[in-house]
Amino acid sequence: MTRSFLFGTDGIRGTANTHPMTADIALKIGMSAGQQFLRGDHRHRVVIAKDTRLSGYMLEPALVAGFIAAGMDVVLVGPLPTPAVGMLVRSLRADFGVMISASHNPYQDNGIKLFGPDGYKLSDEIEQAIETRVAQNYFDALAKPDKLGRARRLDDAPGRYIEFAKSTFPKSLTLDGLKIIIDCANGAAYQVAPTILRELGAEVIAIGVEPNGFNINDGYGTTAPQKLCDSVVHEKANLGIALDGDADRVTLCDEQGNIANGDQLLAMIATHCHKSKTLRGSGVVATQMSNMGLERYLATLGLTLARVRIGDRYVVEHMRAHGFNIGGEQSGHIVLGDYATTGDGIIAGLQVLAYMLQDGRPLSRCGQLFAPLPQVLKNVPYTGLSPLSQPQVKRAIAEAEKDLAGKGRLLIRESGTEAMIRVMAEGENRPQIEALTEELTRVLGA
């Protein structure tokens, strides 16, 4: 069995009710993950949250049954952001955590994200061990009848996360006098995010807060920020905040309707922490997708940009291994190690608000800290085997890299969550990178 059977760059993901996102696989994941994390004679406990997709009603009970069969008690918390799972696992001293979500994907998809007892996403090695159990149907160590787990709901879980998120905002500051548009993508944060901002003093207009099982990320959230931008301008708001379906990503919009992506957010937060002498690791951790403009800006502050492979999990691993406390992705996964174990869109948004308030200027003036180099992104769907192994594709990539040598970057990779080839070209000459991207897209799709 190959690794692609189940786990991608962010857990397991696929179209709901088709392999591997089926009730059968969810049941086996619960059993095998439960067995993997049995560690002693105490009552074992797993926290399970989800977003607002219809298929969550199928996957959640299947996972519950699997964990109970393995001898784990289950704590159900309902719709909550992914980072709340990491927080609750540690707060409840649980042995495991699960988030049922496909993040920014449409409602047809769903996913299973797994967290260890330390609140961090699992390593490749542990995921592989779980996958091996599933593949081999290795369930001979299931609990005896008197050792089966139990399930219960934690009714105050949203309140616990709300108080935790508020505690990350400087006590010397308030959001009084600010009008903020919050777009929750009809997803997991539709209740908690507006509450957090209101309790910190802001006047809040919430959009994307009417989930129906089908409309998550549909025209709202980080992948479709136009409604947010229009609302900010129309309502004369100070800024807008967009989250994705599970609220581990964030995009901000300034008062003029201009978007600030993850790279600009990293620049703002790093600048704030650098000035306050709370930045650790002498820089920021990001992925190969982050713009060279961010790297050049950080260098002017005497800071470094450490690049890792795509995936917020790898950002976190590098942060922990090398003592960084800020990392993230251009897509809006912002990881603040002083507060959270994974990307948290709400907490990242609060830190940018603190930066703006302390700067004293509107986001349009204090939020664009560097001019990004032109960057072109294309997605090329495929069926069957990846086209990256084809000789003509390899030749086209080599020629493009030769053309960009010393003047830009080229990054071509398989998506970890979809049957797509991601093509990114970056450089100082926009017509050149647009032409290169167009040619590569043509070759990949041929």
C-alpha positions in Angstrom: 0.0 0.0 0.0 1.3 3.4 -0.9 1.1 6.4 1.4 -1.5 8.1 -0.8 -4.0 5.4 0.2 -5.1 7.6 3.1 -3.0 10.5 4.4 -2.1 13.6 2.5 -0.4 16.8 3.6 -3.2 17.6 6.1 -4.8 14.3 7.3 -7.2 12.3 5.2 -9.4 14.1 2.6 -11.7 13.2 -0.2 -15.2 13.3 -1.6 -17.7 12.4 1.0 -19.1 8.8 0.9 -16.5 7.7 -1.6 -13.2 6.0 -0.7 -11.4 6.9 1.5 -13.9 9.3 3.0 -16.4 6.6 4.0 -18.0 5.5 7.2 -16.1 2.2 6.9 -12.7 4.0 6.8 -13.7 6.4 9.6 -14.7 3.4 11.8 -11.3 1.8 11.1 -9.4 5.1 11.7 -11.1 5.3 15.1 -10.2 1.8 16.0 -6.6 1.9 14.8 -5.9 5.4 16.1 -7.4 4.5 19.4 -5.2 1.4 19.6 -2.2 3.5 18.6 -2.7 5.9 21.6 -3.6 3.5 24.3 -0.9 4.2 26.9 -1.5 2.8 30.3 -4.4 1.7 32.5 -6.2 5.1 32.8 -9.4 6.0 31.1 -8.4 7.1 27.7 -10.1 10.1 26.1 -10.4 11.6 22.6 -11.9 15.0 21.6 -13.9 15.1 18.3 -14.9 18.4 16.6 -16.3 19.1 13.2 -17.2 21.8 10.8 -20.7 22.3 9.3 -20.7 19.9 6.3 -23.6 17.5 5.9 -21.3 14.5 5.7 -20.0 15.2 9.3 -23.2 13.5 10.5 -22.0 10.3 8.8 -18.3 10.5 9.8 -18.7 11.6 13.4 -20.7 8.5 14.6 -18.4 6.2 12.7 -15.3 7.6 14.4 -17.1 7.5 17.7 -17.9 3.8 17.3 -14.3 3.1 16.4 -12.8 4.9 19.4 -15.3 3.3 21.8 -14.4 -0.1 20.3 -10.8 0.6 21.0 -11.6 1.5 24.6 -11.5 5.3 24.4 -14.0 7.7 25.9 -15.2 10.3 23.4 -15.8 13.9 24.1 -17.9 15.5 21.4 -17.7 19.3 21.0 -19.7 20.0 17.8 -18.7 22.7 15.3 -15.5 24.4 16.4 -12.4 25.6 14.6 -9.6 23.1 14.1 -7.2 24.9 16.5 -9.8 24.5 19.2 -9.1 20.7 19.0 -5.4 21.2 19.9 -6.3 23.5 22.7 -9.0 21.2 24.2 -6.8 18.1 23.9 -4.2 19.8 26.1 -6.8 21.4 28.4 -8.7 18.2 29.0 -5.5 16.1 29.1 -6.9 13.9 26.4 -5.0 11.2 24.6 -6.1 12.2 21.1 -8.0 14.7 19.0 -9.9 14.7 15.7 -11.2 17.4 13.5 -13.7 16.4 10.8 -13.2 19.0 8.1 -12.0 19.5 4.6 -10.9 23.0 5.4 -11.4 25.4 2.4 -12.8 22.7 0.1 -16.5 22.6 -1.0 -19.1 20.8 1.0 -18.9 17.7 -1.2 -15.5 16.9 0.4 -14.6 16.1 3.9 -11.5 15.2 5.9 -10.1 13.8 9.1 -7.3 15.7 10.9 -5.6 13.9 13.8 -3.9 15.4 16.8 -1.7 13.7 19.4 -1.8 14.2 23.2 0.4 17.2 23.0 -2.2 19.0 20.8 0.0 18.9 17.7 -0.8 17.2 14.4 0.6 13.7 14.0 4.0 13.0 12.5 4.3 11.1 9.2 5.6 8.1 11.1 2.5 7.9 13.4 0.2 8.5 10.5 1.9 5.6 8.7 1.5 3.3 11.7 -2.2 4.1 11.8 -2.5 3.5 8.0 -0.7 0.2 8.4 -3.2 -1.0 11.0 -6.1 0.0 8.7 -4.6 -1.7 5.7 -3.9 -4.9 7.6 -7.2 -4.9 9.5 -5.1 -5.2 12.6 -7.8 -4.9 15.2 -7.2 -7.9 17.4 -6.5 -5.7 20.5 -10.0 -4.2 20.6 -11.4 -3.5 24.1 -13.1 -6.2 26.1 -16.8 -5.7 26.7 -16.2 -4.2 30.2 -13.5 -1.9 28.8 -15.5 -0.2 26.0 -15.5 3.6 25.9 -18.3 6.0 26.5 -19.4 9.2 24.6 -20.5 12.5 26.0 -20.9 16.1 24.9 -19.0 19.0 26.3 -21.5 21.7 26.2 -19.2 24.6 27.3 -16.5 23.8 24.7 -17.3 26.9 22.6 -17.0 29.1 25.7 -13.7 27.6 26.6 -12.3 28.4 23.2 -13.8 31.9 23.2 -12.0 32.7 26.5 -8.8 31.2 25.3 -8.8 33.2 22.0 -9.6 36.4 23.9 -6.7 35.8 26.3 -4.2 36.1 23.4 -5.2 39.7 22.8 -3.2 42.3 24.8 -5.1 43.3 27.9 -3.9 46.9 27.5 -5.9 47.1 24.2 -9.6 47.1 23.2 -11.5 47.0 20.0 -13.9 49.7 21.1 -14.7 52.0 18.3 -13.7 49.6 15.5 -16.3 48.3 13.0 -15.2 44.8 11.8 -16.8 42.6 9.1 -16.2 38.9 10.0 -16.8 36.3 7.2 -17.0 32.8 8.7 -17.5 30.9 5.4 -20.6 29.2 6.8 -18.1 27.0 8.6 -16.9 25.9 12.0 -16.4 29.4 13.5 -19.8 30.8 12.7 -20.7 31.1 16.3 -17.4 31.7 18.1 -15.6 34.2 15.9 -18.3 37.0 16.0 -18.6 36.5 19.8 -14.9 36.9 20.4 -14.7 40.2 18.5 -17.9 41.5 20.1 -16.6 40.7 23.6 -13.4 42.5 22.9 -15.4 45.6 22.1 -15.8 45.7 18.4 -18.9 46.6 16.4 -19.3 43.4 14.4 -21.1 42.6 11.2 -21.1 38.9 10.6 -21.5 37.3 7.2 -21.2 33.6 6.2 -22.9 32.6 9.5 -25.9 30.6 8.2 -24.6 27.1 7.6 -27.0 24.6 6.1 -24.7 21.6 5.5 -24.2 22.6 1.8 -22.9 26.2 1.7 -19.6 26.0 3.5 -16.9 28.0 1.6 -19.6 28.7 -1.1 -19.0 32.3 -2.1 -17.7 33.2 1.3 -14.5 32.8 3.3 -10.8 32.9 2.4 -11.3 31.4 -1.1 -14.0 33.9 -2.1 -13.2 37.2 -0.3 -15.1 39.5 -2.7 -18.2 39.7 -0.5 -16.0 40.6 2.4 -14.3 43.4 0.5 -17.6 44.7 -0.8 -19.1 44.7 2.7 -16.1 46.5 4.2 -16.4 49.3 1.7 -20.2 49.5 1.8 -20.4 49.5 5.6 -17.4 51.9 5.9 -15.8 49.3 8.3 -12.2 49.5 9.6 -11.3 46.2 8.2 -12.6 42.7 7.4 -11.6 39.2 8.5 -12.3 36.1 6.4 -11.9 32.6 7.7 -12.0 29.3 5.9 -14.3 26.4 6.7 -12.4 25.2 9.7 -11.0 28.6 10.7 -7.3 27.6 10.5 -6.8 30.1 7.7 -7.4 33.8 7.6 -7.4 36.6 5.0 -7.7 40.3 5.9 -9.2 43.2 4.0 -8.3 46.8 4.7 -10.8 49.7 4.9 -10.3 50.4 1.2 -11.2 46.8 0.1 -7.6 45.6 -0.5 -6.7 42.0 0.5 -3.7 41.2 2.7 -2.7 37.5 2.3 -0.7 35.3 4.6 2.7 36.7 3.6 1.6 40.2 4.5 0.1 39.0 7.8 3.4 37.2 8.6 5.3 40.5 7.9 3.0 42.5 10.2 3.1 40.0 13.1 6.8 39.4 12.8 7.4 43.2 12.8 5.3 43.6 15.9 7.0 40.8 17.7 10.5 42.0 16.6 9.8 45.5 17.9 8.5 44.1 21.2 11.4 41.7 21.5 9.1 38.7 21.7 10.2 37.1 18.4 12.1 33.9 18.7 14.3 32.1 16.2 15.6 35.2 14.5 13.0 35.1 11.9 9.9 33.4 10.4 9.2 29.9 9.1 7.2 29.7 5.8 6.9 27.4 2.9 8.2 27.4 -0.7 5.1 29.3 -1.7 5.9 32.4 0.2 6.8 35.4 -1.9 10.4 36.5 -2.3 9.2 40.0 -1.3 8.6 38.8 2.2 12.1 37.3 2.3 13.6 40.6 1.2 11.5 42.6 3.7 12.5 40.4 6.6 16.2 40.8 5.6 15.9 44.6 6.1 15.0 43.9 9.7 17.9 41.5 10.1 15.6 38.5 10.1 15.5 35.3 8.1 12.9 33.4 6.3 13.3 29.6 6.8 11.5 27.8 4.0 10.0 24.3 4.4 7.8 21.9 2.3 4.2 22.8 1.7 1.9 22.1 4.6 1.3 23.9 8.0 2.3 20.7 9.8 5.8 21.0 8.4 6.0 24.7 9.3 5.1 23.7 12.9 7.7 20.9 13.0 10.4 23.3 11.9 9.3 25.9 14.4 9.5 23.4 17.3 12.8 21.9 16.2 14.5 25.3 15.8 12.9 27.5 18.4 10.7 29.8 16.2 7.4 31.1 17.5 6.0 32.5 14.2 5.4 30.6 11.0 2.8 30.2 8.3 1.7 29.9 4.7 0.8 32.3 2.0 -2.7 30.8 2.0 -3.3 32.2 5.4 -2.3 29.4 7.8 -0.6 31.5 10.5 1.0 29.6 13.3 1.7 31.5 16.5 3.6 29.0 18.7 3.2 31.1 21.9 -0.6 30.4 21.7 -1.5 27.6 19.4 -0.3 24.2 18.1 -1.6 24.8 14.6 -2.8 27.5 12.3 -5.5 29.7 14.0 -7.2 32.3 11.8 -9.0 34.0 14.7 -5.9 34.4 16.9 -3.8 35.6 13.9 -6.5 38.1 13.1 -6.4 39.4 16.7 -2.6 39.8 16.6 -2.9 41.9 13.4 -5.5 44.0 15.1 -3.1 44.6 18.0 -0.4 45.6 15.5 -2.7 48.0 13.8 -3.9 49.6 17.1 -0.4 50.0 18.4 0.7 51.5 15.1 -2.1 54.0 15.2 -2.8 54.0 11.4 -5.5 52.2 9.4 -4.6 48.9 7.9 -4.2 50.3 4.4 -1.3 52.4 5.6 0.4 50.0 8.0 -0.4 46.7 6.5 1.4 46.6 3.2 5.0 46.3 4.4 6.5 45.0 1.2 5.8 44.9 -2.5 5.4 41.3 -3.6 7.2 40.0 -6.7 4.8 39.0 -9.5 3.6 35.5 -8.8 1.4 33.4 -11.1 -0.4 30.3 -9.8 -2.2 27.6 -11.9 -3.9 24.4 -11.0 -3.9 21.6 -13.6 -6.3 18.7 -12.8 -5.3 15.2 -13.9 -6.7 11.6 -13.8 -4.7 8.5 -13.3 -0.9 8.8 -12.8 0.7 12.1 -12.1 2.0 13.7 -15.4 5.1 14.9 -13.6 6.9 11.7 -14.5 6.3 12.2 -18.3 9.5 13.0 -20.3 8.0 16.0 -22.1 6.9 17.5 -18.8 10.4 17.1 -17.3 11.9 18.8 -20.3 9.5 21.7 -20.1 10.2 22.2 -16.4 14.0 22.1 -17.0 13.7 24.7 -19.8 11.6 27.0 -17.6 14.0 26.8 -14.7 16.8 27.7 -17.0 14.9 30.7 -18.3 14.3 31.9 -14.7 17.8 31.2 -13.3 18.8 34.1 -11.1 15.6 36.1 -11.9 12.9 34.1 -10.1 11.6 30.8 -8.8 9.6 27.9 -10.2 7.7 25.5 -8.0 5.7 22.6 -9.4 4.2 20.0 -7.1 1.3 17.5 -6.7 -1.5 18.7 -4.4 -1.6 16.8 -1.1 -5.4 17.0 -1.0 -6.7 16.9 -4.6 -5.8 15.4 -8.0 -4.1 18.6 -9.1 -0.7 19.7 -10.2 0.1 23.1 -8.6 2.2 25.4 -10.8 3.8 28.5 -9.3 6.2 30.9 -11.1 7.6 34.0 -9.5 10.0 36.7 -10.8 10.6 40.3 -11.5 9.3 40.1 -15.1 5.6 39.4 -15.1 5.2 38.8 -18.9 8.0 36.2 -18.6 6.5 34.2 -15.8 3.0 34.4 -17.3 4.3 32.9 -20.5 6.3 30.2 -18.7 3.2 29.3 -16.6 1.0 29.1 -19.6 3.4 26.8 -21.4 3.8 24.5 -18.4 0.1 24.4 -17.9 -0.4 23.4 -21.6 2.3 20.6 -21.3 0.9 19.3 -18.1 -2.7 19.1 -19.5 -1.7 17.6 -22.8 
